[in-house]
Amino acid sequence: MCTSTKTMITSQSSAQESAATTALLRSLQFSGVQFLRFVTVDACNNIRSKVKPVKYLLNQEAKSLDKQVSIAAVCFAGLPHHADYMVDGSGMDARNVLSVQPDLGTFRVLPYAPKSAIVMGNLMDQYTDEPSPFCTRTVLRKVVEQAAQQHNIAFSVGVELEFCLVHAETGNFVDQSVYGNTTTLNQQEDYISELYEQLEQQYIPVELIHSESGPGQLEVVLQYCNDPVELADRVLLAQETIRAVARKYGFKALFAPKYDMMKAGNGMHVHMSIRNATTGKPLFTTRGGMSAQGGAFVEGILRHLPALMGLSLPTVNSFRRVGKGCWTGSSVGWALEDKESSLRVCSNLTTKEWDHVEYKLCDSTCNLYLALSGLLSAGLEGIAQEMELRPALGASSDEDAPLPQTVQGALEALKQDELLIDVIGERLGRGYLALRREEAGRSSQLSLEEEVSEFLQRA
């Protein structure tokens, strides 16, 4: 193809993109939307966002949503969750900004803020236009793509979101219900109904809602998704919506993993299965139990479990929730339909097949893009190496290995885990470990009550 033809095709493509962007922006303006939020997530799960007025975007000569927003690189692996100061040892400084490339497939108008639309963004190097190593969304996308291209494996992922409702003015729980009780469902039906409607308006399908094992505690189960990146996007948007609707009703939504030492706490359980990337055929199960690939997937996770906890349970408060009787598991192992095991293999109610595995050692303080990147990579390694699944918990006389007892122990295991550090990258890994260690040092000085107070302040 000659140079002039390539130039003409590029020009036509740019014109089409500009026309499509103009149509989108005009539709927003006609609908009363004034602002477009460009949203990203840092290593510690802080949402970082900047807003462009729709009118400004329409008045530009070049109609494009690319390169509209930049954010300092240090925000993504150099600043802790609770404040804006640079952490020693992160390898980050104040130099350099990253551009936000919007993923238009994530575009939504926000029902709780109807003058605003939102789009998730990927972080790009401002000079090379290559993906930034600090983009956790890109890290997960690479894991998914490599699994399909190199191993013909695809993933299905679902998430259970747990949180408690408290009165905004007093901080008291809205009720004293127990697991599966109708108290919260009856008393908070208006809240639950509006939350469901707003999630549906954002194309976040809900499979189940029920009261959990704590005062004012609810669990919202998001439907399985065949794209882990989209699932992580949905979780982030759902958490924002849960908080926003709670505030409308005079509540706060408390996502603290442990808010009372006598209660189980708030988890974010992850359900995973595998399938053939070409045909879509389920691969986790076989007649009468798990397939060899399903078992290998579970074993891969088990072999990296202590290090994975550094990604999925990254705070001091997270580890207050781990232990015997806390419904999280207390040792490295798996079991069939045992909610006291860290990895619970689940049976399908309809088919009776063992068709997926639940990972319970996860909560809302984690960056889910990173946690899923680690979990899926570990499981994929098990498949690639054809690992043999160990016996279920209690099935052998060998003593089961205990889980790490502290976040510091889990972070040290993560530092030593070559697979996981390779997956998230050396630069992001260095920043992540420095940030989480600094946060752990600070939180270790706080009482549980002080931790919960900080969660409520951010709710």
NUSE-840526 format. One record per residue (C-alpha): chain; residue in one letter; residue number from 1; x, y, z. Coordinates in Angstrom, 3 decimals, m for minus. Example, Ala and Ser with C-alpha at 12.3 -4.5 7.8 and 13.67 -1.06 7.14 Angstrom:
% NUSE-840526
(node A; a; 1; (12.300; m4.500; 7.800));
(node A; s; 2; (13.670; m1.060; 7.140));
% end
This chain:
% NUSE-840526
(node A; m; 1; (0.000; 0.000; 0.000));
(node A; c; 2; (1.439; 3.377; m0.987));
(node A; t; 3; (2.053; 6.174; 1.524));
(node A; s; 4; (m0.686; 8.414; 0.111));
(node A; t; 5; (m3.272; 5.614; 0.462));
(node A; k; 6; (m2.230; 4.956; 4.072));
(node A; t; 7; (m2.522; 8.672; 4.819));
(node A; m; 8; (m5.999; 8.799; 3.283));
(node A; i; 9; (m7.193; 5.770; 5.307));
(node A; t; 10; (m5.771; 7.255; 8.527));
(node A; s; 11; (m7.482; 10.570; 7.777));
(node A; q; 12; (m10.815; 8.830; 7.138));
(node A; s; 13; (m10.501; 6.867; 10.364));
(node A; s; 14; (m9.755; 10.026; 12.344));
(node A; a; 15; (m12.739; 11.774; 10.784));
(node A; q; 16; (m15.021; 8.873; 11.672));
(node A; e; 17; (m13.735; 8.845; 15.252));
(node A; s; 18; (m14.284; 12.600; 15.520));
(node A; a; 19; (m17.832; 12.288; 14.188));
(node A; a; 20; (m18.651; 9.474; 16.623));
(node A; t; 21; (m17.218; 11.455; 19.550));
(node A; t; 22; (m19.223; 14.518; 18.514));
(node A; a; 23; (m22.425; 12.465; 18.380));
(node A; l; 24; (m21.715; 11.000; 21.828));
(node A; l; 25; (m20.986; 14.389; 23.388));
(node A; r; 26; (m24.052; 15.985; 21.813));
(node A; s; 27; (m26.201; 13.155; 23.147));
(node A; l; 28; (m24.791; 13.767; 26.609));
(node A; q; 29; (m25.423; 17.485; 26.381));
(node A; f; 30; (m28.995; 16.928; 25.165));
(node A; s; 31; (m29.582; 14.598; 28.146));
(node A; g; 32; (m28.435; 17.226; 30.628));
(node A; v; 33; (m25.019; 15.689; 31.326));
(node A; q; 34; (m22.505; 18.455; 31.962));
(node A; f; 35; (m19.381; 16.567; 33.003));
(node A; l; 36; (m17.367; 13.532; 31.922));
(node A; r; 37; (m15.303; 11.828; 34.612));
(node A; f; 38; (m12.101; 10.072; 33.529));
(node A; v; 39; (m11.510; 7.405; 36.185));
(node A; t; 40; (m8.463; 5.329; 37.069));
(node A; v; 41; (m7.436; 3.255; 40.104));
(node A; d; 42; (m4.129; 3.354; 41.947));
(node A; a; 43; (m2.220; 0.447; 43.470));
(node A; c; 44; (m3.955; 0.887; 46.845));
(node A; n; 45; (m7.442; 0.995; 45.308));
(node A; n; 46; (m7.965; 4.734; 45.508));
(node A; i; 47; (m10.087; 6.067; 42.675));
(node A; r; 48; (m8.230; 8.840; 40.861));
(node A; s; 49; (m10.442; 10.961; 38.637));
(node A; k; 50; (m10.513; 14.227; 36.726));
(node A; v; 51; (m13.515; 15.879; 35.098));
(node A; k; 52; (m13.905; 17.588; 31.734));
(node A; p; 53; (m16.991; 19.692; 30.967));
(node A; v; 54; (m18.892; 18.239; 28.010));
(node A; k; 55; (m19.216; 21.721; 26.495));
(node A; y; 56; (m15.436; 22.149; 26.546));
(node A; l; 57; (m14.934; 18.807; 24.785));
(node A; l; 58; (m17.473; 19.756; 22.105));
(node A; n; 59; (m15.860; 23.132; 21.447));
(node A; q; 60; (m12.465; 21.633; 20.637));
(node A; e; 61; (m11.432; 21.511; 17.001));
(node A; a; 62; (m10.214; 17.911; 17.248));
(node A; k; 63; (m13.055; 15.824; 18.663));
(node A; s; 64; (m11.275; 13.077; 20.594));
(node A; l; 65; (m11.426; 11.815; 24.171));
(node A; d; 66; (m7.802; 10.651; 24.092));
(node A; k; 67; (m5.141; 12.753; 25.800));
(node A; q; 68; (m7.683; 14.926; 27.560));
(node A; v; 69; (m6.504; 14.129; 31.064));
(node A; s; 70; (m3.170; 13.436; 32.721));
(node A; i; 71; (m2.420; 12.474; 36.312));
(node A; a; 72; (0.937; 12.466; 38.089));
(node A; a; 73; (2.552; 9.034; 37.952));
(node A; v; 74; (3.396; 9.174; 41.659));
(node A; c; 75; (m0.332; 8.960; 42.445));
(node A; f; 76; (m0.434; 5.359; 41.260));
(node A; a; 77; (2.432; 3.744; 43.169));
(node A; g; 78; (3.919; 6.380; 45.449));
(node A; l; 79; (1.120; 7.764; 47.636));
(node A; p; 80; (m0.557; 5.764; 50.423));
(node A; h; 81; (m4.285; 5.180; 50.645));
(node A; h; 82; (m4.940; 7.689; 53.409));
(node A; a; 83; (m2.906; 10.767; 52.367));
(node A; d; 84; (m0.975; 12.548; 49.607));
(node A; y; 85; (2.653; 12.256; 50.640));
(node A; m; 86; (5.390; 10.296; 48.893));
(node A; v; 87; (6.485; 7.085; 50.569));
(node A; d; 88; (10.193; 6.314; 50.853));
(node A; g; 89; (11.220; 3.164; 49.036));
(node A; s; 90; (8.463; 3.303; 46.424));
(node A; g; 91; (10.878; 4.378; 43.695));
(node A; m; 92; (8.522; 7.214; 42.761));
(node A; d; 93; (9.039; 10.975; 42.680));
(node A; a; 94; (7.119; 14.026; 41.504));
(node A; r; 95; (8.347; 13.828; 37.919));
(node A; n; 96; (6.281; 12.545; 34.991));
(node A; v; 97; (2.574; 12.394; 34.302));
(node A; l; 98; (0.516; 9.629; 32.704));
(node A; s; 99; (m2.228; 10.203; 30.171));
(node A; v; 100; (m5.617; 8.566; 30.656));
(node A; q; 101; (m6.857; 6.640; 27.626));
(node A; p; 102; (m10.623; 6.134; 27.963));
(node A; d; 103; (m12.129; 2.706; 27.373));
(node A; l; 104; (m15.417; 3.661; 25.747));
(node A; g; 105; (m16.871; 0.236; 26.471));
(node A; t; 106; (m17.085; 1.319; 30.120));
(node A; f; 107; (m18.987; 4.541; 29.392));
(node A; r; 108; (m21.994; 5.173; 31.674));
(node A; v; 109; (m24.175; 8.019; 32.906));
(node A; l; 110; (m24.236; 7.975; 36.703));
(node A; p; 111; (m27.764; 7.621; 38.115));
(node A; y; 112; (m26.663; 8.958; 41.530));
(node A; a; 113; (m24.961; 11.963; 39.873));
(node A; p; 114; (m27.057; 12.461; 36.695));
(node A; k; 115; (m25.165; 15.528; 35.528));
(node A; s; 116; (m22.054; 13.341; 35.205));
(node A; a; 117; (m20.969; 10.482; 32.971));
(node A; i; 118; (m18.021; 8.234; 33.688));
(node A; v; 119; (m15.466; 6.329; 31.638));
(node A; m; 120; (m12.757; 4.001; 32.937));
(node A; g; 121; (m9.283; 4.765; 31.686));
(node A; n; 122; (m5.998; 2.980; 31.027));
(node A; l; 123; (m2.764; 4.722; 31.991));
(node A; m; 124; (m0.407; 5.495; 29.111));
(node A; d; 125; (3.111; 6.889; 28.856));
(node A; q; 126; (2.687; 10.488; 27.709));
(node A; y; 127; (5.652; 10.304; 25.332));
(node A; t; 128; (5.461; 6.834; 23.812));
(node A; d; 129; (1.694; 6.206; 24.076));
(node A; e; 130; (2.554; 2.749; 25.405));
(node A; p; 131; (0.705; 1.277; 28.414));
(node A; s; 132; (2.208; 2.405; 31.700));
(node A; p; 133; (3.647; m0.255; 34.034));
(node A; f; 134; (1.619; 1.434; 36.805));
(node A; c; 135; (m1.751; 0.696; 35.189));
(node A; t; 136; (m3.317; m2.118; 37.217));
(node A; r; 137; (m6.158; m2.443; 34.721));
(node A; t; 138; (m3.627; m3.167; 31.981));
(node A; v; 139; (m1.874; m5.729; 34.194));
(node A; l; 140; (m5.090; m7.744; 34.429));
(node A; r; 141; (m5.844; m7.351; 30.714));
(node A; k; 142; (m2.410; m8.805; 29.882));
(node A; v; 143; (m3.044; m11.828; 32.113));
(node A; v; 144; (m6.363; m12.508; 30.376));
(node A; e; 145; (m4.912; m12.092; 26.886));
(node A; q; 146; (m1.859; m14.257; 27.561));
(node A; a; 147; (m4.026; m17.021; 29.017));
(node A; a; 148; (m6.081; m17.111; 25.812));
(node A; q; 149; (m3.187; m16.770; 23.379));
(node A; q; 150; (m0.669; m19.076; 25.039));
(node A; h; 151; (m2.889; m21.645; 26.761));
(node A; n; 152; (m6.330; m21.328; 25.132));
(node A; i; 153; (m7.776; m20.711; 28.608));
(node A; a; 154; (m10.454; m18.155; 29.447));
(node A; f; 155; (m11.888; m17.259; 32.837));
(node A; s; 156; (m15.314; m16.601; 34.303));
(node A; v; 157; (m15.373; m14.563; 37.506));
(node A; g; 158; (m18.059; m13.447; 39.955));
(node A; v; 159; (m17.852; m11.434; 43.175));
(node A; e; 160; (m19.816; m11.190; 46.425));
(node A; l; 161; (m19.769; m7.677; 47.904));
(node A; e; 162; (m20.337; m7.423; 51.659));
(node A; f; 163; (m20.957; m4.189; 53.545));
(node A; c; 164; (m22.827; m2.840; 56.582));
(node A; l; 165; (m25.296; 0.038; 56.710));
(node A; v; 166; (m24.906; 2.497; 59.578));
(node A; h; 167; (m26.731; 5.730; 60.364));
(node A; a; 168; (m24.633; 8.614; 59.036));
(node A; e; 169; (m25.232; 10.882; 62.052));
(node A; t; 170; (m24.727; 8.404; 64.877));
(node A; g; 171; (m22.593; 5.657; 63.342));
(node A; n; 172; (m24.976; 3.069; 64.785));
(node A; f; 173; (m25.892; 0.018; 62.720));
(node A; v; 174; (m29.342; 0.189; 61.155));
(node A; d; 175; (m30.386; m3.093; 62.809));
(node A; q; 176; (m29.146; m6.174; 64.646));
(node A; s; 177; (m30.055; m8.864; 62.122));
(node A; v; 178; (m28.343; m12.217; 61.567));
(node A; y; 179; (m27.448; m14.253; 58.484));
(node A; g; 180; (m30.279; m14.770; 56.007));
(node A; n; 181; (m32.744; m12.851; 58.193));
(node A; t; 182; (m35.518; m10.713; 56.681));
(node A; t; 183; (m35.014; m7.819; 59.117));
(node A; t; 184; (m32.682; m5.799; 56.909));
(node A; l; 185; (m34.598; m6.760; 53.771));
(node A; n; 186; (m37.863; m5.474; 55.248));
(node A; q; 187; (m36.573; m2.349; 56.960));
(node A; q; 188; (m34.266; m1.249; 54.123));
(node A; e; 189; (m36.348; m2.298; 51.133));
(node A; d; 190; (m36.377; 1.229; 49.663));
(node A; y; 191; (m32.587; 1.407; 49.832));
(node A; i; 192; (m32.159; m2.080; 48.375));
(node A; s; 193; (m34.639; m1.398; 45.586));
(node A; e; 194; (m32.990; 1.862; 44.554));
(node A; l; 195; (m29.526; 0.308; 44.741));
(node A; y; 196; (m30.665; m2.525; 42.470));
(node A; e; 197; (m32.223; m0.094; 39.974));
(node A; q; 198; (m29.118; 2.076; 39.845));
(node A; l; 199; (m26.849; m0.921; 39.297));
(node A; e; 200; (m29.111; m2.120; 36.485));
(node A; q; 201; (m28.986; 1.337; 34.903));
(node A; q; 202; (m25.201; 0.985; 34.800));
(node A; y; 203; (m25.378; m2.505; 33.210));
(node A; i; 204; (m24.152; m4.201; 36.391));
(node A; p; 205; (m26.266; m7.373; 36.639));
(node A; v; 206; (m27.104; m8.590; 40.145));
(node A; e; 207; (m27.636; m12.290; 40.832));
(node A; l; 208; (m28.596; m12.280; 44.516));
(node A; i; 209; (m29.078; m10.021; 47.556));
(node A; h; 210; (m29.353; m11.203; 51.169));
(node A; s; 211; (m28.584; m10.175; 54.728));
(node A; e; 212; (m25.234; m11.362; 56.025));
(node A; s; 213; (m23.889; m12.418; 59.403));
(node A; g; 214; (m23.676; m9.012; 61.051));
(node A; p; 215; (m25.720; m5.974; 62.070));
(node A; g; 216; (m27.113; m4.098; 59.074));
(node A; q; 217; (m24.956; m6.264; 56.819));
(node A; l; 218; (m25.887; m6.993; 53.221));
(node A; e; 219; (m24.318; m9.089; 50.499));
(node A; v; 220; (m24.787; m8.153; 46.857));
(node A; v; 221; (m23.744; m10.936; 44.490));
(node A; l; 222; (m22.678; m9.717; 41.064));
(node A; q; 223; (m23.411; m12.055; 38.174));
(node A; y; 224; (m20.585; m14.054; 36.623));
(node A; c; 225; (m18.694; m12.236; 33.874));
(node A; n; 226; (m16.575; m13.834; 31.154));
(node A; d; 227; (m14.218; m10.836; 31.102));
(node A; p; 228; (m12.318; m10.400; 34.411));
(node A; v; 229; (m11.422; m6.782; 33.565));
(node A; e; 230; (m15.065; m5.907; 33.044));
(node A; l; 231; (m15.951; m7.699; 36.280));
(node A; a; 232; (m13.378; m5.623; 38.206));
(node A; d; 233; (m14.806; m2.468; 36.600));
(node A; r; 234; (m18.289; m3.501; 37.713));
(node A; v; 235; (m17.122; m4.052; 41.282));
(node A; l; 236; (m15.551; m0.602; 41.469));
(node A; l; 237; (m18.688; 1.041; 40.041));
(node A; a; 238; (m20.933; m1.018; 42.320));
(node A; q; 239; (m18.989; 0.046; 45.409));
(node A; e; 240; (m19.329; 3.696; 44.403));
(node A; t; 241; (m23.058; 3.217; 43.849));
(node A; i; 242; (m23.552; 1.414; 47.183));
(node A; r; 243; (m21.953; 4.369; 48.976));
(node A; a; 244; (m23.847; 7.005; 47.012));
(node A; v; 245; (m27.286; 5.453; 47.503));
(node A; a; 246; (m26.525; 4.914; 51.207));
(node A; r; 247; (m25.808; 8.632; 51.627));
(node A; k; 248; (m29.125; 9.490; 49.955));
(node A; y; 249; (m30.957; 7.527; 52.651));
(node A; g; 250; (m28.994; 9.008; 55.535));
(node A; f; 251; (m26.685; 5.987; 55.857));
(node A; k; 252; (m23.052; 5.188; 55.334));
(node A; a; 253; (m21.900; 1.959; 53.727));
(node A; l; 254; (m19.126; 0.417; 55.807));
(node A; f; 255; (m16.789; m1.877; 53.846));
(node A; a; 256; (m14.285; m2.362; 56.703));
(node A; p; 257; (m13.131; m6.011; 56.696));
(node A; k; 258; (m13.381; m6.153; 60.504));
(node A; y; 259; (m15.577; m3.728; 62.427));
(node A; d; 260; (m16.273; m5.885; 65.520));
(node A; m; 261; (m14.043; m8.664; 66.841));
(node A; m; 262; (m17.158; m10.696; 67.642));
(node A; k; 263; (m18.483; m10.522; 64.060));
(node A; a; 264; (m17.284; m12.259; 60.909));
(node A; g; 265; (m16.651; m9.001; 59.031));
(node A; n; 266; (m16.962; m7.831; 55.430));
(node A; g; 267; (m15.320; m9.910; 52.728));
(node A; m; 268; (m15.288; m9.714; 48.957));
(node A; h; 269; (m15.355; m13.356; 47.928));
(node A; v; 270; (m14.194; m14.178; 44.409));
(node A; h; 271; (m15.705; m17.080; 42.424));
(node A; m; 272; (m13.651; m18.412; 39.500));
(node A; s; 273; (m13.999; m20.983; 36.762));
(node A; i; 274; (m12.149; m21.805; 33.547));
(node A; r; 275; (m13.253; m22.578; 30.011));
(node A; n; 276; (m11.831; m23.220; 26.546));
(node A; a; 277; (m11.049; m19.801; 25.067));
(node A; t; 278; (m11.961; m20.946; 21.543));
(node A; t; 279; (m15.118; m22.980; 22.089));
(node A; g; 280; (m16.299; m21.656; 25.443));
(node A; k; 281; (m16.557; m25.211; 26.788));
(node A; p; 282; (m16.343; m25.384; 30.622));
(node A; l; 283; (m13.106; m27.007; 31.773));
(node A; f; 284; (m13.309; m26.953; 35.557));
(node A; t; 285; (m15.557; m29.955; 36.032));
(node A; t; 286; (m15.842; m33.502; 34.835));
(node A; r; 287; (m18.372; m36.174; 35.622));
(node A; g; 288; (m18.262; m36.848; 39.334));
(node A; g; 289; (m15.904; m34.052; 40.365));
(node A; m; 290; (m13.173; m31.683; 39.248));
(node A; s; 291; (m11.324; m32.188; 36.006));
(node A; a; 292; (m7.538; m32.488; 35.977));
(node A; q; 293; (m7.358; m28.904; 34.710));
(node A; g; 294; (m9.756; m27.717; 37.396));
(node A; g; 295; (m7.668; m29.412; 40.074));
(node A; a; 296; (m4.465; m27.972; 38.620));
(node A; f; 297; (m6.015; m24.483; 38.652));
(node A; v; 298; (m6.862; m24.824; 42.352));
(node A; e; 299; (m3.440; m26.275; 43.197));
(node A; g; 300; (m1.699; m23.384; 41.436));
(node A; i; 301; (m3.542; m20.934; 43.677));
(node A; l; 302; (m2.750; m22.957; 46.793));
(node A; r; 303; (0.985; m22.939; 46.045));
(node A; h; 304; (0.991; m19.142; 45.924));
(node A; l; 305; (m1.628; m18.569; 48.621));
(node A; p; 306; (0.531; m16.784; 51.258));
(node A; a; 307; (1.847; m14.359; 48.625));
(node A; l; 308; (m1.613; m13.870; 47.097));
(node A; m; 309; (m2.846; m12.684; 50.461));
(node A; g; 310; (m0.465; m9.738; 50.110));
(node A; l; 311; (m2.576; m8.643; 47.148));
(node A; s; 312; (m6.054; m9.651; 48.302));
(node A; l; 313; (m5.811; m8.894; 52.073));
(node A; p; 314; (m3.464; m5.916; 52.040));
(node A; t; 315; (m4.243; m4.160; 55.353));
(node A; v; 316; (m3.913; m4.675; 59.080));
(node A; n; 317; (m7.694; m4.580; 59.328));
(node A; s; 318; (m7.894; m7.340; 56.688));
(node A; f; 319; (m5.999; m9.738; 58.938));
(node A; r; 320; (m8.285; m9.062; 61.890));
(node A; r; 321; (m10.842; m11.010; 59.834));
(node A; v; 322; (m8.679; m14.116; 59.246));
(node A; g; 323; (m8.684; m17.112; 61.540));
(node A; k; 324; (m10.660; m20.058; 62.830));
(node A; g; 325; (m14.372; m19.345; 63.085));
(node A; c; 326; (m14.147; m16.263; 60.833));
(node A; w; 327; (m15.428; m18.014; 57.676));
(node A; t; 328; (m12.164; m17.321; 55.844));
(node A; g; 329; (m10.100; m20.415; 56.485));
(node A; s; 330; (m6.997; m20.592; 58.669));
(node A; s; 331; (m4.705; m22.921; 56.696));
(node A; v; 332; (m3.511; m23.496; 53.141));
(node A; g; 333; (m5.998; m25.918; 51.659));
(node A; w; 334; (m9.238; m26.576; 49.857));
(node A; a; 335; (m12.470; m28.402; 50.607));
(node A; l; 336; (m15.777; m29.154; 48.946));
(node A; e; 337; (m18.589; m26.863; 50.120));
(node A; d; 338; (m16.821; m26.009; 53.364));
(node A; k; 339; (m17.185; m22.329; 54.199));
(node A; e; 340; (m14.361; m22.552; 56.731));
(node A; s; 341; (m11.798; m23.333; 54.008));
(node A; s; 342; (m9.840; m20.617; 52.237));
(node A; l; 343; (m10.562; m22.235; 48.863));
(node A; r; 344; (m14.052; m23.699; 48.656));
(node A; v; 345; (m14.912; m25.847; 45.654));
(node A; c; 346; (m18.607; m25.274; 44.918));
(node A; s; 347; (m21.314; m27.538; 43.521));
(node A; n; 348; (m23.819; m26.299; 40.979));
(node A; l; 349; (m27.314; m26.496; 42.501));
(node A; t; 350; (m28.831; m27.566; 39.184));
(node A; t; 351; (m26.243; m29.918; 37.690));
(node A; k; 352; (m24.601; m31.044; 40.979));
(node A; e; 353; (m21.218; m30.625; 39.252));
(node A; w; 354; (m18.203; m29.108; 40.993));
(node A; d; 355; (m18.065; m26.220; 38.579));
(node A; h; 356; (m16.069; m23.413; 40.231));
(node A; v; 357; (m13.931; m22.401; 43.200));
(node A; e; 358; (m14.529; m19.635; 45.750));
(node A; y; 359; (m11.583; m17.648; 47.135));
(node A; k; 360; (m12.520; m16.231; 50.524));
(node A; l; 361; (m9.312; m14.387; 51.466));
(node A; c; 362; (m10.224; m11.131; 49.773));
(node A; d; 363; (m11.850; m7.871; 50.852));
(node A; s; 364; (m12.669; m4.398; 49.578));
(node A; t; 365; (m9.383; m2.844; 50.713));
(node A; c; 366; (m7.606; m4.598; 47.836));
(node A; n; 367; (m7.068; m3.438; 44.288));
(node A; l; 368; (m9.180; m6.114; 42.598));
(node A; y; 369; (m7.336; m5.775; 39.274));
(node A; l; 370; (m4.125; m6.803; 41.031));
(node A; a; 371; (m5.771; m9.485; 43.173));
(node A; l; 372; (m7.375; m11.100; 40.109));
(node A; s; 373; (m4.128; m10.810; 38.169));
(node A; g; 374; (m2.392; m12.804; 40.886));
(node A; l; 375; (m5.145; m15.383; 41.384));
(node A; l; 376; (m5.650; m16.124; 37.697));
(node A; s; 377; (m1.904; m16.232; 36.986));
(node A; a; 378; (m1.327; m18.652; 39.843));
(node A; g; 379; (m4.157; m20.882; 38.657));
(node A; l; 380; (m2.880; m20.701; 35.100));
(node A; e; 381; (0.583; m21.780; 36.214));
(node A; g; 382; (m1.023; m24.818; 37.821));
(node A; i; 383; (m2.674; m25.702; 34.504));
(node A; a; 384; (0.481; m25.069; 32.448));
(node A; q; 385; (2.568; m27.274; 34.748));
(node A; e; 386; (m0.182; m29.901; 35.088));
(node A; m; 387; (m0.009; m29.724; 38.877));
(node A; e; 388; (m1.712; m32.475; 40.840));
(node A; l; 389; (m4.251; m31.255; 43.396));
(node A; r; 390; (m3.383; m32.116; 46.996));
(node A; p; 391; (m5.946; m33.933; 49.189));
(node A; a; 392; (m8.780; m31.875; 50.627));
(node A; l; 393; (m8.475; m30.452; 54.129));
(node A; g; 394; (m8.869; m33.177; 56.722));
(node A; a; 395; (m8.353; m35.958; 54.172));
(node A; s; 396; (m4.745; m36.738; 55.182));
(node A; s; 397; (m2.796; m37.023; 58.402));
(node A; d; 398; (m0.337; m34.307; 57.346));
(node A; e; 399; (m0.671; m31.079; 59.269));
(node A; d; 400; (m2.019; m28.325; 57.029));
(node A; a; 401; (0.274; m25.314; 56.602));
(node A; p; 402; (m1.036; m22.229; 58.424));
(node A; l; 403; (m1.806; m18.998; 56.615));
(node A; p; 404; (0.285; m15.879; 57.290));
(node A; q; 405; (m0.849; m14.248; 60.532));
(node A; t; 406; (m0.080; m10.639; 59.597));
(node A; v; 407; (m0.151; m8.424; 56.545));
(node A; q; 408; (3.607; m7.931; 56.978));
(node A; g; 409; (4.087; m11.692; 56.622));
(node A; a; 410; (1.927; m11.802; 53.513));
(node A; l; 411; (3.789; m8.878; 51.956));
(node A; e; 412; (7.122; m10.586; 52.587));
(node A; a; 413; (5.770; m13.739; 50.908));
(node A; l; 414; (4.675; m11.597; 47.966));
(node A; k; 415; (8.123; m10.021; 47.701));
(node A; q; 416; (9.669; m13.494; 47.442));
(node A; d; 417; (7.134; m14.815; 44.896));
(node A; e; 418; (8.807; m14.602; 41.486));
(node A; l; 419; (5.652; m15.402; 39.509));
(node A; l; 420; (3.499; m12.723; 41.100));
(node A; i; 421; (6.182; m10.031; 41.030));
(node A; d; 422; (6.747; m10.835; 37.361));
(node A; v; 423; (3.011; m10.523; 36.690));
(node A; i; 424; (2.560; m7.133; 38.328));
(node A; g; 425; (5.965; m5.894; 37.219));
(node A; e; 426; (9.083; m4.875; 39.133));
(node A; r; 427; (8.342; m1.121; 39.206));
(node A; l; 428; (4.717; m1.463; 40.271));
(node A; g; 429; (5.680; m4.248; 42.671));
(node A; r; 430; (8.276; m2.071; 44.357));
(node A; g; 431; (5.828; 0.794; 44.811));
(node A; y; 432; (3.034; m1.496; 45.966));
(node A; l; 433; (5.141; m3.218; 48.627));
(node A; a; 434; (6.480; 0.094; 49.952));
(node A; l; 435; (2.987; 1.594; 50.167));
(node A; r; 436; (1.357; m1.375; 51.850));
(node A; r; 437; (4.199; m1.701; 54.358));
(node A; e; 438; (3.994; 1.979; 55.228));
(node A; e; 439; (0.234; 1.689; 55.680));
(node A; a; 440; (0.657; m1.427; 57.831));
(node A; g; 441; (3.128; 0.373; 60.074));
(node A; r; 442; (0.698; 3.239; 60.579));
(node A; s; 443; (m2.376; 1.039; 61.085));
(node A; s; 444; (m0.565; m1.150; 63.605));
(node A; q; 445; (m0.655; 1.849; 65.946));
(node A; l; 446; (m4.455; 2.190; 65.680));
(node A; s; 447; (m7.133; 0.449; 67.698));
(node A; l; 448; (m9.973; m1.328; 65.921));
(node A; e; 449; (m12.297; 1.537; 66.861));
(node A; e; 450; (m9.909; 4.066; 65.308));
(node A; e; 451; (m9.670; 1.971; 62.139));
(node A; v; 452; (m13.464; 1.767; 61.846));
(node A; s; 453; (m13.720; 5.541; 62.404));
(node A; e; 454; (m11.397; 6.120; 59.449));
(node A; f; 455; (m13.445; 3.777; 57.253));
(node A; l; 456; (m16.588; 5.711; 58.175));
(node A; q; 457; (m14.962; 9.027; 57.382));
(node A; r; 458; (m14.267; 7.782; 53.858));
(node A; a; 459; (m17.691; 6.154; 53.383));
% end
